[in-house]
Amino acid sequence: MFNGSAAIGVFGAYGAQGGAIAGALESRDVAVRCFGTKARMHGQAHESVRVDLGEQEQVTAALRGLEAISLTIPLEYDARRTRLYAENIAHAVKQNDVRRVVFNTNTRIPARLTAVPAFETRRVVEDVLRQSGIPLTIVRPAMYLENLLAPTVAAEVISNGVLRYPVPAETPIAWISLKDLGSAVASALLDDGRTGEDINIGGEDLTGPQLASHLQRALDRPVTFEAMDPTRFEDGLALAIGTQAAHGVAGLYHWINVHPETSTMSGGYESLRTLGVTPGSATEWAGARWPALSSI
């Protein structure tokens, strides 16, 4: 079990996913060493370290004295770069005798190889870490409810009562909140009994219309679902995160639209519960996280 006097490192601690993981650890009074490309303080009691995953010496130095680490890869869709990141992590873990690594893939990964960088760059990281022999747990979330807070998505709900998102209406997706992701990864980090496991996590499976009905109940106003063209989604996303990153992210949605029958993004509710997390409903999430819409 976890040595309470040791610290846990969180890569990507200043992003949405890593921040949720760091926050969940802090709430359990765990010392956290926050890693990012910018050295900022996450909390007064915790360390903040600037580290480039592409620099082996930086990564090795950053992991000194840590009990465990959480790894979330940044928005990088070059397989050569993500392979390098994974190799550097594996080397650093071995050099520092880190007892546990939890890799948050930030997406599910289809069983068969695809031509989608959003999947294959994460598959590469999984493969490198697994083959290295380090103590590894892999956590694969489905889609984040927080994606619905994107301005182009939220604006349609506000203005027209329409939830437009680039997934087929009939495809079941185990939507999960960042809070539940953070709690799940924190639990895996604190329990070495989960080492060696690949864990799909998610909330309740929902089709597009079912998701819209949850928002409707939370907001007390009519909300319907319409599938968005993933190319249109990609164009809008490019304005926020740049063309290259948007293309990487959107590849996942293009794939789902070609494979609407997929179960890749479904399931994981019971796995989440085995990590001690009771998944919140989409209705609860919308009521708590979308107050601007709740008041309209």
C-alpha positions as CSV (number, residue, x, y, z in Angstrom):
1,M,0.0,0.0,0.0
2,F,0.9,3.7,-0.3
3,N,3.7,5.1,1.9
4,G,2.0,8.2,3.3
5,S,5.2,10.0,3.8
6,A,6.2,9.9,0.1
7,A,5.0,12.2,-2.7
8,I,3.2,11.3,-5.9
9,G,4.1,13.0,-9.2
10,V,1.4,14.2,-11.6
11,F,2.3,15.0,-15.2
12,G,0.0,17.5,-16.9
13,A,-1.0,18.9,-13.5
14,Y,-1.9,22.2,-15.0
15,G,-4.3,20.8,-17.6
16,A,-7.9,19.8,-17.0
17,Q,-7.2,16.0,-16.6
18,G,-4.0,16.3,-14.6
19,G,-5.4,19.0,-12.5
20,A,-8.4,16.8,-11.6
21,I,-6.0,14.0,-10.6
22,A,-3.8,16.3,-8.5
23,G,-6.9,17.8,-6.8
24,A,-8.2,14.3,-5.9
25,L,-4.8,13.4,-4.4
26,E,-4.7,16.7,-2.4
27,S,-8.2,16.0,-1.1
28,R,-6.7,12.8,0.4
29,D,-3.8,14.7,2.1
30,V,-1.3,13.2,-0.3
31,A,1.8,15.3,-1.1
32,V,1.8,16.0,-4.8
33,R,4.7,17.0,-7.1
34,C,3.1,18.8,-10.1
35,F,4.8,18.6,-13.5
36,G,4.2,20.8,-16.4
37,T,5.9,22.8,-19.1
38,K,5.5,25.9,-16.9
39,A,6.6,26.0,-13.2
40,R,3.5,27.2,-11.4
41,M,2.3,26.3,-7.9
42,H,-0.8,24.0,-7.8
43,G,-1.2,24.3,-4.1
44,Q,0.9,26.0,-1.4
45,A,1.9,22.7,0.2
46,H,3.1,21.0,-3.0
47,E,6.0,21.1,-5.4
48,S,5.9,22.5,-8.9
49,V,8.5,21.3,-11.4
50,R,9.0,22.3,-15.0
51,V,9.8,19.2,-17.1
52,D,9.9,18.4,-20.8
53,L,8.9,14.7,-21.4
54,G,11.1,14.7,-24.4
55,E,14.3,15.3,-22.3
56,Q,15.4,12.1,-20.5
57,E,17.7,13.8,-18.0
58,Q,14.9,16.2,-16.9
59,V,12.4,13.4,-16.5
60,T,14.8,11.3,-14.5
61,A,15.7,14.1,-12.2
62,A,12.0,15.1,-11.8
63,L,11.0,11.6,-10.5
64,R,13.6,11.4,-7.7
65,G,12.1,10.5,-4.3
66,L,8.6,9.7,-5.7
67,E,6.5,6.8,-4.6
68,A,4.3,6.8,-7.7
69,I,3.4,8.9,-10.8
70,S,0.3,9.7,-12.8
71,L,1.0,10.1,-16.5
72,T,-1.2,12.0,-18.9
73,I,0.3,12.8,-22.3
74,P,-0.1,16.3,-23.7
75,L,-1.9,17.1,-26.9
76,E,0.8,15.4,-29.0
77,Y,-0.2,13.3,-32.0
78,D,3.3,12.4,-33.4
79,A,3.9,8.7,-32.6
80,R,7.7,9.3,-32.6
81,R,7.3,11.9,-29.9
82,T,4.9,9.9,-27.7
83,R,7.2,6.9,-28.0
84,L,10.1,9.0,-26.8
85,Y,8.0,10.3,-23.9
86,A,7.1,6.7,-22.9
87,E,10.8,5.6,-23.2
88,N,11.9,8.5,-21.0
89,I,9.3,7.7,-18.4
90,A,10.2,4.0,-18.3
91,H,13.9,4.9,-17.9
92,A,13.2,7.4,-15.1
93,V,10.9,5.0,-13.2
94,K,13.6,2.3,-13.2
95,Q,16.3,4.7,-12.3
96,N,14.3,6.0,-9.3
97,D,12.7,2.8,-8.2
98,V,9.2,4.4,-8.5
99,R,6.7,1.8,-7.2
100,R,3.7,2.6,-9.3
101,V,2.8,4.2,-12.6
102,V,-0.8,5.0,-13.6
103,F,-1.2,6.0,-17.3
104,N,-4.3,7.9,-18.1
105,T,-4.8,7.3,-21.8
106,N,-7.4,10.2,-22.0
107,T,-9.4,8.0,-24.4
108,R,-10.5,4.5,-25.1
109,I,-8.4,2.7,-27.7
110,P,-10.0,0.3,-30.3
111,A,-8.8,-3.3,-30.1
112,R,-7.7,-3.2,-33.8
113,L,-5.1,-0.8,-35.2
114,T,-6.5,2.3,-36.8
115,A,-5.1,5.2,-38.8
116,V,-6.1,7.7,-36.1
117,P,-3.3,9.4,-34.2
118,A,-5.5,10.1,-31.2
119,F,-5.7,6.4,-30.7
120,E,-2.4,5.1,-32.0
121,T,-0.1,7.6,-30.2
122,R,-1.7,6.4,-26.9
123,R,-1.4,2.8,-28.0
124,V,2.3,3.3,-28.5
125,V,2.7,4.7,-25.0
126,E,0.8,1.8,-23.6
127,D,3.0,-0.7,-25.5
128,V,6.3,0.9,-24.5
129,L,5.4,1.2,-20.8
130,R,4.0,-2.4,-20.7
131,Q,7.0,-3.9,-22.5
132,S,9.4,-2.0,-20.2
133,G,8.3,-4.1,-17.2
134,I,7.6,-1.2,-14.9
135,P,4.8,-1.5,-12.4
136,L,1.9,-0.2,-14.5
137,T,-1.8,0.4,-14.3
138,I,-3.6,1.7,-17.4
139,V,-6.8,3.8,-16.9
140,R,-8.9,4.4,-20.1
141,P,-11.7,6.9,-19.7
142,A,-14.4,7.3,-22.4
143,M,-15.5,10.9,-23.1
144,Y,-15.5,13.8,-20.7
145,L,-18.7,15.6,-19.9
146,E,-16.6,18.8,-19.6
147,N,-16.3,18.6,-23.4
148,L,-19.9,19.9,-23.5
149,L,-18.7,23.1,-22.0
150,A,-16.8,24.1,-25.1
151,P,-18.2,27.4,-26.3
152,T,-19.4,26.2,-29.7
153,V,-21.3,23.3,-28.0
154,A,-22.7,25.3,-25.1
155,A,-23.8,28.2,-27.3
156,E,-26.1,26.0,-29.2
157,V,-27.8,24.8,-26.1
158,I,-28.2,28.3,-24.8
159,S,-29.5,29.8,-28.0
160,N,-31.4,26.9,-29.6
161,G,-31.9,24.2,-27.0
162,V,-29.9,21.9,-29.2
163,L,-26.9,19.7,-28.1
164,R,-24.8,19.4,-31.2
165,Y,-21.8,17.1,-30.8
166,P,-19.7,15.1,-33.4
167,V,-20.9,11.6,-32.4
168,P,-23.6,9.5,-34.0
169,A,-26.9,9.8,-32.2
170,E,-27.2,6.0,-31.7
171,T,-23.7,5.3,-30.4
172,P,-23.6,4.6,-26.6
173,I,-20.9,6.5,-24.8
174,A,-19.9,6.2,-21.1
175,W,-19.6,9.9,-20.4
176,I,-17.5,10.7,-17.3
177,S,-16.7,13.8,-15.4
178,L,-13.2,15.0,-14.8
179,K,-13.9,14.8,-11.1
180,D,-14.6,11.1,-11.4
181,L,-11.5,10.6,-13.6
182,G,-9.4,12.3,-10.9
183,S,-10.9,10.1,-8.1
184,A,-10.3,6.9,-10.1
185,V,-6.7,7.6,-11.0
186,A,-6.0,8.7,-7.4
187,S,-7.4,5.4,-6.1
188,A,-5.3,3.4,-8.6
189,L,-2.2,5.4,-7.5
190,L,-2.8,4.6,-3.8
191,D,-3.5,0.9,-4.2
192,D,-0.7,-1.3,-5.5
193,G,-3.2,-4.1,-5.8
194,R,-4.3,-2.6,-9.1
195,T,-0.8,-2.9,-10.7
196,G,-0.9,-4.8,-14.0
197,E,-4.5,-3.9,-14.7
198,D,-6.0,-2.2,-17.7
199,I,-9.2,-0.5,-16.5
200,N,-11.9,1.1,-18.7
201,I,-13.8,3.7,-16.7
202,G,-16.9,5.6,-17.5
203,G,-20.3,6.7,-16.3
204,E,-23.7,5.4,-17.5
205,D,-23.8,4.5,-21.2
206,L,-25.8,7.2,-23.0
207,T,-26.8,7.8,-26.6
208,G,-27.0,11.3,-27.9
209,P,-30.7,11.8,-27.2
210,Q,-30.3,10.3,-23.7
211,L,-27.5,12.7,-22.9
212,A,-29.7,15.6,-24.1
213,S,-32.5,14.4,-21.8
214,H,-30.1,14.6,-18.8
215,L,-29.3,18.2,-19.7
216,Q,-33.0,18.9,-20.2
217,R,-33.8,17.7,-16.7
218,A,-30.9,19.6,-15.1
219,L,-31.6,22.9,-17.0
220,D,-35.4,22.6,-16.8
221,R,-35.8,23.5,-20.5
222,P,-36.1,21.5,-23.7
223,V,-32.9,20.1,-25.1
224,T,-32.6,17.9,-28.2
225,F,-29.6,16.2,-29.7
226,E,-28.2,16.6,-33.2
227,A,-25.1,14.9,-34.5
228,M,-22.5,17.5,-35.7
229,D,-20.3,17.1,-38.7
230,P,-16.8,16.3,-37.3
231,T,-15.2,18.5,-39.9
232,R,-17.2,21.4,-38.6
233,F,-16.2,20.5,-35.1
234,E,-12.5,20.3,-36.1
235,D,-12.7,23.8,-37.7
236,G,-14.1,25.3,-34.6
237,L,-11.6,23.5,-32.3
238,A,-8.7,24.8,-34.4
239,L,-9.6,28.4,-33.4
240,A,-9.0,27.4,-29.8
241,I,-6.1,25.0,-29.8
242,G,-4.5,25.3,-33.3
243,T,-4.9,23.4,-36.5
244,Q,-2.5,20.5,-35.7
245,A,-3.9,19.7,-32.3
246,A,-7.5,20.1,-33.5
247,H,-6.8,17.6,-36.3
248,G,-5.4,15.1,-33.8
249,V,-8.4,15.4,-31.5
250,A,-11.0,15.4,-34.3
251,G,-9.6,12.2,-35.7
252,L,-11.3,10.3,-32.9
253,Y,-14.7,11.7,-33.9
254,H,-14.2,11.1,-37.6
255,W,-13.5,7.4,-36.7
256,I,-16.6,7.1,-34.5
257,N,-18.7,8.5,-37.3
258,V,-17.4,5.8,-39.6
259,H,-18.0,3.2,-37.0
260,P,-21.3,4.2,-35.3
261,E,-21.9,0.6,-34.1
262,T,-18.7,0.6,-32.0
263,S,-18.7,-0.3,-28.3
264,T,-15.3,1.2,-27.8
265,M,-16.6,4.2,-25.9
266,S,-19.1,2.3,-23.8
267,G,-18.9,0.4,-20.5
268,G,-16.7,1.1,-17.5
269,Y,-19.4,2.0,-14.9
270,E,-18.7,-1.1,-12.7
271,S,-15.0,-0.7,-13.1
272,L,-15.2,2.8,-11.8
273,R,-17.1,1.5,-8.7
274,T,-14.4,-1.0,-8.0
275,L,-12.0,1.9,-7.6
276,G,-14.3,3.3,-4.9
277,V,-15.9,5.9,-7.1
278,T,-19.7,6.2,-7.4
279,P,-20.2,7.7,-10.8
280,G,-22.2,10.9,-10.8
281,S,-25.0,11.2,-13.3
282,A,-25.0,13.6,-16.3
283,T,-28.0,15.3,-14.7
284,E,-26.0,16.0,-11.5
285,W,-23.0,17.1,-13.4
286,A,-25.0,19.5,-15.6
287,G,-26.7,21.0,-12.6
288,A,-23.5,21.6,-10.8
289,R,-21.1,22.5,-13.6
290,W,-23.4,24.5,-16.0
291,P,-24.9,27.1,-13.7
292,A,-25.0,29.7,-16.4
293,L,-27.4,27.5,-18.4
294,S,-29.3,26.4,-15.3
295,S,-30.4,30.0,-14.7
296,I,-31.7,30.6,-18.2
